[in-house]
Amino acid sequence: MKLNPEEKEIEAFFERDEIRLRKPDKALLGRLKSAAENTFKKDRRINIRLSDRDMAGIQRVAAAKGVPYQSLISGLIHQFVEGDLVEKS
């Protein structure tokens, strides 16, 4: 996972035991729940044609990871859009 400089600083404080976690209050939990629902809401449907070989490969990888193949495909597209997938050199 890539951490930005601020996240690295927080991680360092936590590892040195200079920061303590506290239980979030109900208002914060409500805001986080709303943000999560909006982030992961799947409200668009697409159709795509794949070769039998590619589909079998996707299903095999999804089964090995224990996730539905549609979720695997959706996750890969999301990672690509966010710039988390990079081409091999």
N, C-alpha and C positions, 0 to 999 in steps of 0.2 A: 504494500500500500504506500502510495506517495503521500508524504506529509509536507505541508507548507511550513515556512519558518516559524509562524506562530504556533502551529500544532507541535512542531519539534520542541519548542521552548516549554510548552505545557507538559509534554511527555517527559522532558528532562526534570522538571520540578517534581512530577509525580514519582519518577524513579528514585529521586533523592529524598523522597518522603517529605517534601517541603509543601505539599499540597494535599488536601484531604477531600474526598468525595462526600457529598451530602445527599440525603434523600430529596428528590425534587418535590415541590409542592404541587397541589392539584391544578393550579392555573398553568404552570409550566408543562405539566403532563398533557393538558388539554391542547396547548399550542403545538406541542411536539406531535401529538396524534393527528391533528389537523394537517400539519405540514407533511407528515408521512403519507397520509391518505392522498393528498394532492400530488405528491411526488410520484407515487407508484400507481396512480389511477390509470388504468388502461382503457381509454375511451375511443380509440381508433382501431378499426379492423382493416387488415390488408389481405390480399390474396397473392400468393407467389408460386411460381412453378419451379420445381427442383428436379434434378435427375434422381432416379431410383437409388443410385449409388450414394449421392450426397444425403438423401433422406435417411437411408439406412445408417450412414455414418453418424448423422445427428442423433438419431434415436439410440444408437449404441452408446455414444458419449453421454447423453442425457440419462440413460439407464445406469451407467457407471457412477454418475454423480448423484443419482437418486432424485432427479427432478423431471417434470414433464418436458417433452421436447419443445413445446411452444414457449415455456418459460426460459429454456436455454437460448432459443433463438432471440427472444425479446431481450434477454440480458446481454447477449452479444451485440445486438444493435445499439442498446443503450451505452455499452462500454465504448463502442466505436464513435457514437455521437459525442460523448464526453471526452474523447481523445485518450482514453485509457488503453486502447488497442494500438499497437505500433507494428509496422511492417518489419519483417526480418531483413537483415542486410544481405 
